[in-house]
Amino acid sequence: MVVDSTGVKVYGEGEWKVRQHGVDKRRTWRKLHVGVNEATGEILAAVVSSHNVSDDEVFEEVLDGVIEEIEQVSGDGAYDKRKCYRAIEARGAKPTIPPRKDAVKWEEVSESGAEHPRNQVLERIEEIGRQQWKQESGYHRRSLAETTMFRFKTIFGGSLRRRRFDNQAVELFLKCGALNRMIQMGKPQSYKVEN
């Protein structure tokens, strides 16, 4: 699973008014946080929040939205937080999150008693370098979440029509469901033909 978030504009003034008079102070954004199946490209879980909620604050809620077993969770540096690692470990998954460039080892051990996975990543980066670690760990698969966000905004646009937060959340969830349906219908069924 790969996780990421994107901002979606709340329906507001037209582009002409913004160009002429500037952005209204009341214009707001919503954030769509998603967990994407890296094999199929389908959105497994989605959470909607206001623009001032950080990715790590809703990360556990995104994981809780996935019913099936998770082998690996890949995310960007925004998820390099202790609570994110705890949530991943609680699901029995492998974290693939790059530590910040100036990161230091955490003194704590993981809940299983082994060395913390983040410390193992830091050691591996020291050995082979950050770029090689990204190749080795499959971190670049995380870009599939960004591809999903691009696909979402290309098909449905980057703004919302509803005024109330609850209705905006429902609008985004419906769009996620529609995108999943398009992906399911558009992928070919491949199988070997025996002669």
C-alpha positions in Angstrom: 0.0 0.0 0.0 1.2 3.5 -0.8 -0.1 6.6 1.1 -0.3 10.2 0.1 -2.6 13.2 0.3 -3.7 16.1 -2.0 -5.4 19.4 -1.6 -8.8 19.9 -3.2 -10.2 23.4 -3.6 -13.6 24.2 -2.0 -15.9 25.7 -4.7 -15.6 29.5 -4.4 -15.1 32.6 -6.6 -14.5 32.3 -10.3 -11.1 32.7 -11.7 -11.9 36.2 -13.1 -12.7 37.5 -9.7 -9.6 36.0 -8.2 -7.4 37.6 -11.0 -9.1 41.0 -10.5 -9.4 41.2 -6.7 -7.1 38.5 -5.3 -8.0 35.4 -3.4 -10.8 35.8 -0.8 -9.6 35.1 2.7 -12.5 32.7 3.2 -11.3 30.4 0.4 -10.4 27.0 2.0 -9.0 23.6 0.9 -9.8 20.1 1.9 -7.2 17.4 2.0 -7.9 13.9 0.6 -5.7 11.3 2.3 -5.6 8.0 0.4 -4.1 4.5 0.7 -3.6 3.0 -2.7 -3.0 -0.7 -3.6 0.2 -0.5 -5.5 -0.5 -3.6 -7.5 -3.9 -2.5 -8.8 -4.0 1.3 -8.4 -7.3 1.1 -6.6 -7.9 3.4 -3.6 -8.3 1.1 -0.6 -9.0 3.8 2.0 -9.7 7.5 2.0 -10.0 10.1 4.7 -11.0 13.8 4.2 -9.7 16.5 6.5 -9.4 20.3 6.6 -6.3 21.9 5.1 -4.5 22.3 8.4 -4.4 18.6 9.4 -1.0 17.0 8.7 -0.6 13.7 7.0 0.7 11.9 10.0 -2.4 13.0 12.1 -4.8 10.9 9.9 -2.4 8.2 8.9 -3.7 5.6 11.4 -7.3 6.3 10.2 -6.2 5.6 6.7 -4.7 2.3 7.8 -7.8 1.4 9.7 -9.8 1.9 6.6 -8.1 -1.1 4.9 -9.6 -4.4 5.8 -7.3 -6.8 4.0 -3.7 -7.7 5.1 -1.0 -5.1 4.4 2.5 -6.3 3.6 4.3 -3.0 3.1 3.4 0.7 3.6 5.2 3.3 1.5 5.0 7.0 2.2 7.0 10.2 1.9 8.9 11.9 4.6 5.7 13.4 6.1 5.1 10.0 7.7 8.5 9.8 9.4 7.0 10.0 12.8 6.9 7.5 15.7 3.1 7.2 15.7 3.2 6.2 12.0 5.7 3.5 12.6 3.7 2.2 15.6 0.5 2.1 13.4 2.4 0.2 10.7 3.9 -2.3 13.2 0.5 -2.9 14.7 -0.7 -4.0 11.3 2.3 -6.3 10.8 3.5 -4.5 7.8 6.9 -3.3 6.7 7.4 0.5 6.7 9.2 2.1 3.7 9.5 5.7 4.7 12.6 7.7 4.0 14.1 9.5 7.1 14.9 13.1 6.8 18.4 13.9 5.6 19.5 15.1 9.1 17.8 12.2 10.9 19.4 10.5 13.9 18.6 7.1 15.3 15.8 6.6 17.8 16.9 5.1 21.1 13.7 3.1 21.4 13.2 -0.4 20.1 10.2 -1.6 18.2 7.3 -3.2 20.1 8.5 -6.6 19.1 11.8 -6.0 20.9 13.9 -5.8 17.7 15.9 -2.8 16.5 13.5 0.0 15.3 12.9 -0.3 11.5 13.8 3.4 11.1 17.2 2.7 12.6 17.7 -0.2 10.2 16.9 2.1 7.3 19.3 4.7 8.5 22.1 2.1 8.8 21.3 0.8 5.3 21.4 4.4 3.9 24.8 4.9 5.5 26.1 1.7 3.9 24.7 2.1 0.3 23.4 5.6 0.0 19.9 7.1 -0.2 19.3 6.5 -3.9 20.4 2.9 -3.7 18.2 2.3 -0.7 15.2 3.7 -2.5 15.8 1.3 -5.4 16.4 -1.7 -3.0 13.4 -1.0 -0.8 10.9 -0.3 -3.6 10.3 3.2 -2.3 9.7 4.5 -5.8 6.5 2.5 -5.9 5.2 5.3 -3.7 4.8 7.5 -6.8 1.8 5.3 -7.7 -0.2 7.3 -5.1 0.8 10.5 -6.8 -0.3 8.9 -10.1 -3.6 8.1 -8.6 -4.0 11.7 -7.4 -3.2 13.0 -10.9 -5.7 10.6 -12.4 -8.3 11.7 -9.8 -7.8 15.4 -10.6 -7.7 14.9 -14.3 -11.0 13.1 -14.4 -12.9 15.0 -11.7 -11.1 18.3 -11.5 -9.5 19.9 -8.4 -12.4 21.5 -6.8 -15.5 20.6 -4.8 -19.1 21.7 -5.4 -20.6 21.1 -2.0 -20.7 23.8 0.7 -20.8 21.8 4.0 -17.8 19.6 5.1 -19.8 16.4 5.5 -21.2 16.8 1.9 -17.7 17.6 0.6 -16.4 14.4 2.2 -19.2 12.3 0.6 -18.5 14.0 -2.8 -14.8 12.9 -2.5 -15.7 9.4 -1.4 -18.0 9.0 -4.3 -15.3 10.2 -6.7 -12.9 7.7 -5.2 -15.4 4.9 -5.7 -16.0 6.0 -9.3 -12.3 6.1 -10.0 -11.9 2.6 -8.6 -14.7 1.4 -10.8 -13.0 2.9 -13.9 -9.8 1.2 -13.0 -11.5 -2.2 -12.6 -13.3 -1.8 -15.9 -10.3 -0.5 -17.8 -7.7 -3.1 -16.8 -7.4 -6.1 -19.2 -7.9 -9.7 -18.0 -4.6 -11.4 -18.9 -4.2 -15.2 -18.8 -2.1 -17.8 -20.6 -3.9 -19.7 -23.4 -3.0 -23.4 -23.7 -3.0 -25.1 -27.1 
